[in-house]
Amino acid sequence: MAFLKGIEELENARPHFTGPSFLACILDGKPDLKAIAAIPMSQSNLEQQIGDYYYALMEKFLHENVNADQIEHDAKIPESVLQGLRYMGAFAMKLPKEYGGWGLSHTNYSRIMMLMGGWCNIVALTVSVPQGIGVGMPILYYGS
């Protein structure tokens, strides 16, 4: 019975919303976008310049080197593309500079990932997974 009492306490502590849920609105085709808390876009001038530089670098690389249709057809990213991404530090965009990364802000990282995802979702996933659930960030946050 203590277990049920605990669930009851958790349920009572949960905020109670009125009206339809955000997900229900999305499924109905009428999302209430006011329910989403926007990520602050403020960043220093230097962060903005670094983000703009890397964005332009990545955009040029994608246009010149990544054939999304071919990657989709072959189900394989060419080694030259992976080498280019490594050379550009794409797998270390979020890692701090003191560990050899770019140290991009969340805003700049998100901008780059939107660019990559719009160009080739397979390449974007290949770059983003190691920086999220892969090795780098967990070691950074939880390693010693």
C-alpha positions as CSV (number, residue, x, y, z in Angstrom):
1,M,0.0,0.0,0.0
2,A,2.9,2.3,0.5
3,F,3.6,2.0,-3.2
4,L,0.1,3.2,-4.1
5,K,0.5,6.1,-1.6
6,G,3.7,7.1,-3.3
7,I,2.0,7.1,-6.7
8,E,-0.8,9.2,-5.3
9,E,1.6,11.8,-3.9
10,L,3.4,12.0,-7.3
11,E,0.1,12.4,-9.1
12,N,-0.9,15.2,-6.7
13,A,2.4,17.0,-7.2
14,R,2.1,16.9,-11.0
15,P,0.9,20.2,-12.5
16,H,-2.6,20.0,-13.7
17,F,-3.3,21.5,-17.0
18,T,-6.6,22.5,-18.4
19,G,-7.5,22.0,-22.0
20,P,-6.1,19.5,-24.6
21,S,-2.5,18.3,-24.3
22,F,0.2,19.6,-26.7
23,L,0.4,16.2,-28.3
24,A,-3.3,16.0,-28.8
25,C,-3.2,19.4,-30.6
26,I,-0.4,18.2,-32.8
27,L,-2.3,15.1,-33.8
28,D,-5.4,17.2,-34.4
29,G,-3.3,19.4,-36.8
30,K,-3.6,22.5,-34.6
31,P,-0.5,22.7,-32.3
32,D,-0.5,25.4,-29.7
33,L,3.1,26.7,-30.3
34,K,2.8,29.0,-27.3
35,A,3.2,25.9,-25.2
36,I,6.8,25.5,-26.4
37,A,9.5,27.3,-24.4
38,A,11.9,28.8,-27.0
39,I,15.6,28.3,-26.6
40,P,17.2,31.7,-25.9
41,M,19.0,32.8,-29.0
42,S,21.2,35.4,-27.3
43,Q,24.9,34.8,-27.6
44,S,28.0,36.9,-27.6
45,N,29.2,38.6,-30.7
46,L,32.2,36.2,-30.7
47,E,29.9,33.1,-30.4
48,Q,27.8,34.5,-33.3
49,Q,30.9,35.0,-35.5
50,I,32.3,31.5,-34.7
51,G,28.8,30.0,-35.5
52,D,28.5,32.0,-38.7
53,Y,32.0,30.9,-39.8
54,Y,31.4,27.2,-39.1
55,Y,28.0,27.4,-40.7
56,A,29.5,28.7,-43.9
57,L,32.3,26.2,-43.8
58,M,29.8,23.3,-43.4
59,E,27.4,24.6,-46.0
60,K,30.3,24.8,-48.5
61,F,31.4,21.3,-47.6
62,L,27.9,19.9,-48.0
63,H,27.4,21.5,-51.4
64,E,30.8,20.4,-52.7
65,N,31.1,16.9,-51.2
66,V,27.8,15.3,-50.1
67,N,25.5,13.8,-52.6
68,A,22.5,12.9,-50.4
69,D,20.7,10.9,-53.2
70,Q,23.8,8.7,-53.8
71,I,24.3,8.1,-50.0
72,E,20.6,7.2,-49.7
73,H,20.9,4.9,-52.8
74,D,24.1,3.2,-51.7
75,A,23.2,3.1,-48.0
76,K,26.8,4.2,-47.3
77,I,28.5,7.4,-46.6
78,P,31.7,7.7,-48.7
79,E,34.9,7.5,-46.8
80,S,35.9,10.9,-48.3
81,V,32.9,12.5,-46.7
82,L,33.7,11.0,-43.3
83,Q,37.3,12.1,-43.6
84,G,36.2,15.6,-44.5
85,L,33.9,15.8,-41.6
86,R,36.6,14.6,-39.3
87,Y,39.1,17.1,-40.7
88,M,36.5,19.9,-40.1
89,G,36.0,18.8,-36.5
90,A,32.3,18.0,-37.1
91,F,32.3,15.2,-34.6
92,A,33.6,17.5,-31.9
93,M,31.3,20.6,-32.4
94,K,30.0,20.5,-28.9
95,L,33.2,19.5,-27.1
96,P,35.0,22.3,-25.3
97,K,38.0,23.8,-27.0
98,E,40.3,22.6,-24.3
99,Y,39.5,19.1,-25.4
100,G,40.1,19.7,-29.1
101,G,36.5,20.6,-30.0
102,W,34.9,23.7,-31.4
103,G,33.0,24.5,-28.2
104,L,29.9,25.6,-30.1
105,S,27.0,27.0,-28.2
106,H,23.8,25.0,-28.2
107,T,22.3,27.6,-30.6
108,N,25.2,27.3,-33.1
109,Y,25.3,23.5,-32.8
110,S,21.5,23.4,-33.5
111,R,21.9,25.7,-36.5
112,I,24.6,23.4,-38.0
113,M,22.5,20.3,-37.4
114,M,19.5,21.9,-39.1
115,L,21.6,22.7,-42.1
116,M,23.1,19.2,-42.2
117,G,19.7,17.5,-41.6
118,G,18.1,19.5,-44.5
119,W,20.9,18.5,-46.8
120,C,21.4,14.8,-45.8
121,N,19.7,13.3,-42.8
122,I,22.0,10.3,-42.8
123,V,25.1,12.5,-42.5
124,A,23.4,14.6,-39.8
125,L,22.6,11.5,-37.7
126,T,26.1,10.2,-38.2
127,V,27.5,13.4,-36.8
128,S,25.0,14.1,-34.1
129,V,24.8,10.7,-32.4
130,P,28.4,10.5,-31.1
131,Q,28.0,14.0,-29.7
132,G,24.7,13.2,-27.9
133,I,24.4,9.6,-26.8
134,G,27.8,8.5,-28.1
135,V,31.2,8.5,-26.3
136,G,32.2,12.2,-26.2
137,M,29.5,13.9,-24.2
138,P,28.9,11.2,-21.6
139,I,32.6,11.1,-20.8
140,L,32.7,14.9,-20.6
141,Y,29.7,15.0,-18.2
142,Y,30.2,11.9,-16.2
143,G,33.8,10.8,-16.6
144,S,36.6,11.4,-14.2
